Amino acid sequence: MLLEIVSPEGHLFKGEVTSVTVPGVNGEFQMLNHHANIVSVLAAGDIKIAVGTLNAAAEYSPKFTRNEKEGKLVLPIKSGTLEMKDNRIIILVD
């Protein structure tokens, strides 16, 4: 599935991912390929992104950290909005 993360400064991430875990206002939730369409408000917390290889994602924003143990990229956010439709996720973050 395609993930795009955008902040006021510009694009932070754009690429194919295998899963995305986000901090929803009612708790953390995960989206996998072909997840049902969803629109959600995000709370403060971490966006966790599973990509094919962490080395392939090294070119993205330095705001990300790598969780080698889980094999995920992690982006802390203050708040945001998410839309998933047709296997494409767009996240707007503060």
N, CA, C and O atoms as CSV, one atom per row, in Angstrom:
chain,resi,resn,atom,element,x,y,z
A,1,MET,N,N,0.847,-1.170,0.000
A,1,MET,CA,C,0.000,0.000,0.000
A,1,MET,C,C,0.888,1.227,0.000
A,1,MET,O,O,2.044,1.170,0.420
A,2,LEU,N,N,0.348,2.327,-0.468
A,2,LEU,CA,C,1.113,3.560,-0.579
A,2,LEU,C,C,0.826,4.448,0.621
A,2,LEU,O,O,-0.330,4.668,0.981
A,3,LEU,N,N,1.890,4.958,1.239
A,3,LEU,CA,C,1.773,5.861,2.377
A,3,LEU,C,C,2.405,7.191,2.018
A,3,LEU,O,O,3.494,7.249,1.448
A,4,GLU,N,N,1.700,8.258,2.363
A,4,GLU,CA,C,2.225,9.606,2.176
A,4,GLU,C,C,1.997,10.366,3.476
A,4,GLU,O,O,0.874,10.431,3.976
A,5,ILE,N,N,3.080,10.947,4.027
A,5,ILE,CA,C,2.974,11.753,5.243
A,5,ILE,C,C,3.408,13.164,4.891
A,5,ILE,O,O,4.492,13.381,4.349
A,6,VAL,N,N,2.539,14.124,5.209
A,6,VAL,CA,C,2.788,15.523,4.866
A,6,VAL,C,C,2.690,16.378,6.131
A,6,VAL,O,O,1.783,16.208,6.945
A,7,SER,N,N,3.642,17.299,6.274
A,7,SER,CA,C,3.623,18.260,7.373
A,7,SER,C,C,3.613,19.662,6.776
A,7,SER,O,O,3.737,19.804,5.559
A,8,PRO,N,N,3.470,20.701,7.593
A,8,PRO,CA,C,3.537,22.061,7.048
A,8,PRO,C,C,4.869,22.353,6.344
A,8,PRO,O,O,4.920,23.207,5.459
A,9,GLU,N,N,5.938,21.659,6.723
A,9,GLU,CA,C,7.247,21.853,6.098
A,9,GLU,C,C,7.371,21.150,4.750
A,9,GLU,O,O,8.260,21.481,3.965
A,10,GLY,N,N,6.501,20.193,4.470
A,10,GLY,CA,C,6.557,19.461,3.211
A,10,GLY,C,C,6.361,17.968,3.406
A,10,GLY,O,O,5.919,17.527,4.467
A,11,HIS,N,N,6.692,17.186,2.375
A,11,HIS,CA,C,6.561,15.725,2.439
A,11,HIS,C,C,7.624,15.141,3.365
A,11,HIS,O,O,8.809,15.448,3.238
A,12,LEU,N,N,7.190,14.302,4.292
A,12,LEU,CA,C,8.116,13.607,5.180
A,12,LEU,C,C,8.371,12.179,4.714
A,12,LEU,O,O,9.442,11.620,4.951
A,13,PHE,N,N,7.379,11.596,4.050
A,13,PHE,CA,C,7.507,10.201,3.610
A,13,PHE,C,C,6.554,9.969,2.453
A,13,PHE,O,O,5.426,10.463,2.451
A,14,LYS,N,N,7.014,9.219,1.478
A,14,LYS,CA,C,6.138,8.750,0.409
A,14,LYS,C,C,6.735,7.464,-0.121
A,14,LYS,O,O,7.863,7.454,-0.613
A,15,GLY,N,N,5.975,6.366,-0.023
A,15,GLY,CA,C,6.464,5.106,-0.511
A,15,GLY,C,C,5.566,3.938,-0.148
A,15,GLY,O,O,4.556,4.086,0.539
A,16,GLU,N,N,5.968,2.778,-0.629
A,16,GLU,CA,C,5.242,1.535,-0.354
A,16,GLU,C,C,5.593,1.025,1.046
A,16,GLU,O,O,6.758,1.026,1.442
A,17,VAL,N,N,4.584,0.596,1.780
A,17,VAL,CA,C,4.767,0.072,3.128
A,17,VAL,C,C,3.957,-1.208,3.283
A,17,VAL,O,O,3.066,-1.491,2.482
A,18,THR,N,N,4.275,-1.980,4.324
A,18,THR,CA,C,3.515,-3.204,4.582
A,18,THR,C,C,2.486,-3.021,5.688
A,18,THR,O,O,1.463,-3.706,5.705
A,19,SER,N,N,2.752,-2.091,6.624
A,19,SER,CA,C,1.762,-1.764,7.652
A,19,SER,C,C,2.073,-0.390,8.240
A,19,SER,O,O,3.201,0.099,8.171
A,20,VAL,N,N,1.040,0.213,8.817
A,20,VAL,CA,C,1.179,1.509,9.485
A,20,VAL,C,C,0.378,1.441,10.776
A,20,VAL,O,O,-0.788,1.048,10.770
A,21,THR,N,N,1.008,1.827,11.886
A,21,THR,CA,C,0.338,1.897,13.176
A,21,THR,C,C,0.320,3.358,13.601
A,21,THR,O,O,1.350,4.032,13.567
A,22,VAL,N,N,-0.849,3.846,14.003
A,22,VAL,CA,C,-1.003,5.264,14.329
A,22,VAL,C,C,-1.675,5.435,15.693
A,22,VAL,O,O,-2.382,4.546,16.166
A,23,PRO,N,N,-1.439,6.609,16.325
A,23,PRO,CA,C,-2.077,6.897,17.616
A,23,PRO,C,C,-3.431,7.567,17.426
A,23,PRO,O,O,-3.506,8.793,17.340
A,24,GLY,N,N,-4.484,6.793,17.360
A,24,GLY,CA,C,-5.829,7.345,17.241
A,24,GLY,C,C,-6.264,7.992,18.546
A,24,GLY,O,O,-5.675,7.721,19.593
A,25,VAL,N,N,-7.274,8.834,18.502
A,25,VAL,CA,C,-7.744,9.498,19.728
A,25,VAL,C,C,-8.337,8.508,20.727
A,25,VAL,O,O,-8.383,8.790,21.925
A,26,ASN,N,N,-8.792,7.353,20.246
A,26,ASN,CA,C,-9.331,6.319,21.139
A,26,ASN,C,C,-8.378,5.151,21.317
A,26,ASN,O,O,-8.780,4.082,21.775
A,27,GLY,N,N,-7.112,5.350,20.956
A,27,GLY,CA,C,-6.113,4.302,21.101
A,27,GLY,C,C,-5.408,4.009,19.792
A,27,GLY,O,O,-5.849,4.426,18.721
A,28,GLU,N,N,-4.322,3.295,19.898
A,28,GLU,CA,C,-3.496,2.950,18.740
A,28,GLU,C,C,-4.204,1.935,17.851
A,28,GLU,O,O,-4.866,1.025,18.350
A,29,PHE,N,N,-4.067,2.089,16.524
A,29,PHE,CA,C,-4.610,1.090,15.606
A,29,PHE,C,C,-3.681,0.927,14.412
A,29,PHE,O,O,-2.872,1.802,14.104
A,30,GLN,N,N,-3.817,-0.210,13.750
A,30,GLN,CA,C,-2.935,-0.573,12.644
A,30,GLN,C,C,-3.738,-0.778,11.372
A,30,GLN,O,O,-4.881,-1.234,11.400
A,31,MET,N,N,-3.107,-0.429,10.250
A,31,MET,CA,C,-3.710,-0.658,8.935
A,31,MET,C,C,-2.764,-1.524,8.121
A,31,MET,O,O,-1.554,-1.298,8.091
A,32,LEU,N,N,-3.340,-2.521,7.462
A,32,LEU,CA,C,-2.608,-3.410,6.571
A,32,LEU,C,C,-3.170,-3.242,5.158
A,32,LEU,O,O,-4.119,-2.487,4.947
A,33,ASN,N,N,-2.581,-3.948,4.201
A,33,ASN,CA,C,-3.074,-3.908,2.818
A,33,ASN,C,C,-4.582,-4.133,2.761
A,33,ASN,O,O,-5.115,-4.997,3.457
A,34,HIS,N,N,-5.255,-3.358,1.935
A,34,HIS,CA,C,-6.688,-3.485,1.664
A,34,HIS,C,C,-7.562,-3.285,2.903
A,34,HIS,O,O,-8.636,-3.876,3.017
A,35,HIS,N,N,-7.096,-2.453,3.820
A,35,HIS,CA,C,-7.893,-2.077,4.992
A,35,HIS,C,C,-9.136,-1.337,4.506
A,35,HIS,O,O,-9.113,-0.713,3.445
A,36,ALA,N,N,-10.192,-1.402,5.257
A,36,ALA,CA,C,-11.418,-0.665,4.917
A,36,ALA,C,C,-11.137,0.837,4.892
A,36,ALA,O,O,-10.249,1.321,5.594
A,37,ASN,N,N,-11.890,1.560,4.087
A,37,ASN,CA,C,-11.747,3.013,4.042
A,37,ASN,C,C,-11.962,3.586,5.432
A,37,ASN,O,O,-12.838,3.143,6.175
A,38,ILE,N,N,-11.135,4.595,5.777
A,38,ILE,CA,C,-11.233,5.191,7.112
A,38,ILE,C,C,-10.737,6.626,7.070
A,38,ILE,O,O,-9.828,6.965,6.312
A,39,VAL,N,N,-11.348,7.460,7.897
A,39,VAL,CA,C,-10.878,8.817,8.165
A,39,VAL,C,C,-10.796,8.921,9.675
A,39,VAL,O,O,-11.738,8.544,10.372
A,40,SER,N,N,-9.669,9.432,10.198
A,40,SER,CA,C,-9.500,9.476,11.643
A,40,SER,C,C,-8.671,10.683,12.052
A,40,SER,O,O,-7.813,11.155,11.306
A,41,VAL,N,N,-8.948,11.166,13.248
A,41,VAL,CA,C,-8.121,12.194,13.880
A,41,VAL,C,C,-7.073,11.467,14.701
A,41,VAL,O,O,-7.366,10.465,15.352
A,42,LEU,N,N,-5.839,11.980,14.666
A,42,LEU,CA,C,-4.744,11.347,15.395
A,42,LEU,C,C,-4.360,12.173,16.611
A,42,LEU,O,O,-4.422,13.402,16.590
A,43,ALA,N,N,-3.963,11.483,17.669
A,43,ALA,CA,C,-3.525,12.116,18.908
A,43,ALA,C,C,-1.992,12.154,18.941
A,43,ALA,O,O,-1.330,11.655,18.031
A,44,ALA,N,N,-1.453,12.740,19.977
A,44,ALA,CA,C,-0.003,12.753,20.161
A,44,ALA,C,C,0.484,11.320,20.362
A,44,ALA,O,O,-0.141,10.538,21.078
A,45,GLY,N,N,1.590,10.989,19.733
A,45,GLY,CA,C,2.157,9.645,19.839
A,45,GLY,C,C,3.072,9.370,18.679
A,45,GLY,O,O,3.599,10.295,18.062
A,46,ASP,N,N,3.267,8.095,18.374
A,46,ASP,CA,C,4.195,7.679,17.321
A,46,ASP,C,C,3.468,7.010,16.166
A,46,ASP,O,O,2.584,6.178,16.370
A,47,ILE,N,N,3.853,7.387,14.945
A,47,ILE,CA,C,3.445,6.653,13.754
A,47,ILE,C,C,4.539,5.621,13.523
A,47,ILE,O,O,5.716,5.970,13.439
A,48,LYS,N,N,4.156,4.351,13.419
A,48,LYS,CA,C,5.120,3.271,13.207
A,48,LYS,C,C,4.885,2.669,11.832
A,48,LYS,O,O,3.781,2.223,11.518
A,49,ILE,N,N,5.933,2.659,11.016
A,49,ILE,CA,C,5.817,2.250,9.620
A,49,ILE,C,C,6.689,1.034,9.364
A,49,ILE,O,O,7.895,1.067,9.609
A,50,ALA,N,N,6.083,-0.041,8.871
A,50,ALA,CA,C,6.838,-1.228,8.470
A,50,ALA,C,C,7.080,-1.132,6.966
A,50,ALA,O,O,6.139,-1.098,6.173
A,51,VAL,N,N,8.350,-1.090,6.589
A,51,VAL,CA,C,8.742,-1.034,5.182
A,51,VAL,C,C,9.499,-2.310,4.842
A,51,VAL,O,O,9.874,-3.073,5.731
A,52,GLY,N,N,9.721,-2.538,3.549
A,52,GLY,CA,C,10.440,-3.740,3.131
A,52,GLY,C,C,11.794,-3.879,3.818
A,52,GLY,O,O,12.088,-4.911,4.421
A,53,THR,N,N,12.610,-2.842,3.723
A,53,THR,CA,C,13.901,-2.813,4.414
A,53,THR,C,C,14.108,-1.420,4.974
A,53,THR,O,O,13.727,-0.432,4.346
A,54,LEU,N,N,14.707,-1.334,6.146
A,54,LEU,CA,C,14.956,-0.028,6.745
A,54,LEU,C,C,15.972,0.764,5.933
A,54,LEU,O,O,15.907,1.993,5.895
A,55,ASN,N,N,16.910,0.079,5.282
A,55,ASN,CA,C,17.906,0.782,4.479
A,55,ASN,C,C,17.260,1.501,3.302
A,55,ASN,O,O,17.720,2.573,2.909
A,56,ALA,N,N,16.211,0.937,2.738
A,56,ALA,CA,C,15.532,1.546,1.598
A,56,ALA,C,C,14.869,2.853,1.990
A,56,ALA,O,O,14.658,3.714,1.136
A,57,ALA,N,N,14.537,3.020,3.261
A,57,ALA,CA,C,13.844,4.219,3.711
A,57,ALA,C,C,14.794,5.266,4.287
A,57,ALA,O,O,14.337,6.276,4.822
A,58,ALA,N,N,16.095,5.049,4.189
A,58,ALA,CA,C,17.064,5.960,4.790
A,58,ALA,C,C,17.016,7.359,4.185
A,58,ALA,O,O,17.473,8.314,4.813
A,59,GLU,N,N,16.476,7.500,2.988
A,59,GLU,CA,C,16.444,8.797,2.322
A,59,GLU,C,C,15.345,9.723,2.835
A,59,GLU,O,O,15.298,10.885,2.432
A,60,TYR,N,N,14.477,9.256,3.693
A,60,TYR,CA,C,13.375,10.073,4.158
A,60,TYR,C,C,13.785,10.955,5.331
A,60,TYR,O,O,14.893,10.844,5.855
A,61,SER,N,N,12.881,11.819,5.727
A,61,SER,CA,C,13.122,12.869,6.710
A,61,SER,C,C,13.923,12.404,7.927
A,61,SER,O,O,13.705,11.305,8.436
A,62,PRO,N,N,14.846,13.241,8.389
A,62,PRO,CA,C,15.607,12.901,9.602
A,62,PRO,C,C,14.743,12.930,10.866
A,62,PRO,O,O,15.232,12.603,11.948
A,63,LYS,N,N,13.482,13.311,10.750
A,63,LYS,CA,C,12.576,13.291,11.899
A,63,LYS,C,C,12.216,11.864,12.309
A,63,LYS,O,O,11.722,11.638,13.413
A,64,PHE,N,N,12.464,10.904,11.420
A,64,PHE,CA,C,12.187,9.499,11.708
A,64,PHE,C,C,13.326,8.893,12.507
A,64,PHE,O,O,14.488,9.263,12.339
A,65,THR,N,N,12.978,7.957,13.378
A,65,THR,CA,C,13.975,7.127,14.025
A,65,THR,C,C,13.737,5.692,13.565
A,65,THR,O,O,12.656,5.354,13.084
A,66,ARG,N,N,14.748,4.865,13.717
A,66,ARG,CA,C,14.622,3.461,13.326
A,66,ARG,C,C,14.502,2.593,14.568
A,66,ARG,O,O,15.309,2.694,15.491
A,67,ASN,N,N,13.502,1.753,14.578
A,67,ASN,CA,C,13.370,0.761,15.635
A,67,ASN,C,C,13.834,-0.557,15.022
A,67,ASN,O,O,13.045,-1.287,14.423
A,68,GLU,N,N,15.113,-0.848,15.177
A,68,GLU,CA,C,15.698,-2.045,14.567
A,68,GLU,C,C,15.059,-3.324,15.108
A,68,GLU,O,O,14.906,-4.303,14.378
A,69,LYS,N,N,14.683,-3.309,16.401
A,69,LYS,CA,C,14.094,-4.502,17.019
A,69,LYS,C,C,12.786,-4.893,16.329
A,69,LYS,O,O,12.550,-6.070,16.056
A,70,GLU,N,N,11.928,-3.888,16.046
A,70,GLU,CA,C,10.649,-4.157,15.393
A,70,GLU,C,C,10.733,-4.048,13.877
A,70,GLU,O,O,9.799,-4.439,13.177
A,71,GLY,N,N,11.846,-3.520,13.358
A,71,GLY,CA,C,11.993,-3.341,11.914
A,71,GLY,C,C,11.067,-2.260,11.376
A,71,GLY,O,O,10.496,-2.404,10.295
A,72,LYS,N,N,10.918,-1.167,12.140
A,72,LYS,CA,C,9.996,-0.107,11.741
A,72,LYS,C,C,10.656,1.260,11.816
A,72,LYS,O,O,11.606,1.474,12.568
A,73,LEU,N,N,10.128,2.178,11.017
A,73,LEU,CA,C,10.462,3.591,11.140
A,73,LEU,C,C,9.443,4.208,12.081
A,73,LEU,O,O,8.269,3.839,12.051
A,74,VAL,N,N,9.878,5.140,12.913
A,74,VAL,CA,C,9.000,5.748,13.904
A,74,VAL,C,C,9.046,7.271,13.750
A,74,VAL,O,O,10.122,7.864,13.679
A,75,LEU,N,N,7.872,7.892,13.699
A,75,LEU,CA,C,7.760,9.339,13.594
A,75,LEU,C,C,6.875,9.845,14.724
A,75,LEU,O,O,5.682,9.543,14.751
A,76,PRO,N,N,7.443,10.619,15.670
A,76,PRO,CA,C,6.601,11.203,16.721
A,76,PRO,C,C,5.779,12.365,16.162
A,76,PRO,O,O,6.280,13.174,15.382
A,77,ILE,N,N,4.511,12.435,16.572
A,77,ILE,CA,C,3.642,13.533,16.121
A,77,ILE,C,C,2.914,14.142,17.323
A,77,ILE,O,O,2.787,13.519,18.377
A,78,LYS,N,N,2.442,15.372,17.132
A,78,LYS,CA,C,1.641,16.037,18.155
A,78,LYS,C,C,0.163,15.810,17.902
A,78,LYS,O,O,-0.624,15.654,18.836
A,79,SER,N,N,-0.207,15.794,16.621
A,79,SER,CA,C,-1.593,15.531,16.226
A,79,SER,C,C,-1.621,15.354,14.719
A,79,SER,O,O,-0.612,15.560,14.044
A,80,GLY,N,N,-2.770,14.975,14.193
A,80,GLY,CA,C,-2.856,14.805,12.748
A,80,GLY,C,C,-4.210,14.302,12.309
A,80,GLY,O,O,-5.133,14.118,13.103
A,81,THR,N,N,-4.289,14.089,11.006
A,81,THR,CA,C,-5.494,13.566,10.374
A,81,THR,C,C,-5.067,12.504,9.373
A,81,THR,O,O,-4.040,12.642,8.709
A,82,LEU,N,N,-5.860,11.443,9.270
A,82,LEU,CA,C,-5.517,10.327,8.402
A,82,LEU,C,C,-6.706,9.987,7.514
A,82,LEU,O,O,-7.858,10.037,7.945
A,83,GLU,N,N,-6.405,9.640,6.269
A,83,GLU,CA,C,-7.423,9.092,5.377
A,83,GLU,C,C,-6.821,7.893,4.671
A,83,GLU,O,O,-5.728,7.976,4.110
A,84,MET,N,N,-7.544,6.767,4.700
A,84,MET,CA,C,-7.159,5.600,3.920
A,84,MET,C,C,-8.294,5.279,2.973
A,84,MET,O,O,-9.442,5.106,3.380
A,85,LYS,N,N,-7.940,5.203,1.682
A,85,LYS,CA,C,-8.936,4.895,0.662
A,85,LYS,C,C,-8.208,4.247,-0.508
A,85,LYS,O,O,-7.149,4.718,-0.924
A,86,ASP,N,N,-8.769,3.179,-1.030
A,86,ASP,CA,C,-8.206,2.487,-2.195
A,86,ASP,C,C,-6.737,2.110,-2.003
A,86,ASP,O,O,-5.915,2.269,-2.905
A,87,ASN,N,N,-6.427,1.605,-0.803
A,87,ASN,CA,C,-5.086,1.113,-0.478
A,87,ASN,C,C,-4.031,2.217,-0.501
A,87,ASN,O,O,-2.854,1.955,-0.749
A,88,ARG,N,N,-4.457,3.444,-0.242
A,88,ARG,CA,C,-3.547,4.583,-0.173
A,88,ARG,C,C,-3.850,5.349,1.113
A,88,ARG,O,O,-5.000,5.682,1.395
A,89,ILE,N,N,-2.803,5.620,1.884
A,89,ILE,CA,C,-2.952,6.324,3.150
A,89,ILE,C,C,-2.294,7.701,3.024
A,89,ILE,O,O,-1.141,7.814,2.609
A,90,ILE,N,N,-3.037,8.737,3.385
A,90,ILE,CA,C,-2.481,10.081,3.447
A,90,ILE,C,C,-2.623,10.553,4.892
A,90,ILE,O,O,-3.717,10.548,5.457
A,91,ILE,N,N,-1.501,10.959,5.476
A,91,ILE,CA,C,-1.505,11.453,6.848
A,91,ILE,C,C,-0.980,12.889,6.857
A,91,ILE,O,O,0.112,13.166,6.360
A,92,LEU,N,N,-1.776,13.800,7.429
A,92,LEU,CA,C,-1.362,15.186,7.620
A,92,LEU,C,C,-0.994,15.320,9.085
A,92,LEU,O,O,-1.808,15.012,9.956
A,93,VAL,N,N,0.237,15.780,9.378
A,93,VAL,CA,C,0.704,15.859,10.760
A,93,VAL,C,C,1.145,17.268,11.125
A,93,VAL,O,O,1.498,18.078,10.266
A,94,ASP,N,N,1.114,17.537,12.437
A,94,ASP,CA,C,1.640,18.788,12.999
A,94,ASP,C,C,3.016,18.540,13.573
A,94,ASP,O,O,3.641,19.462,14.097
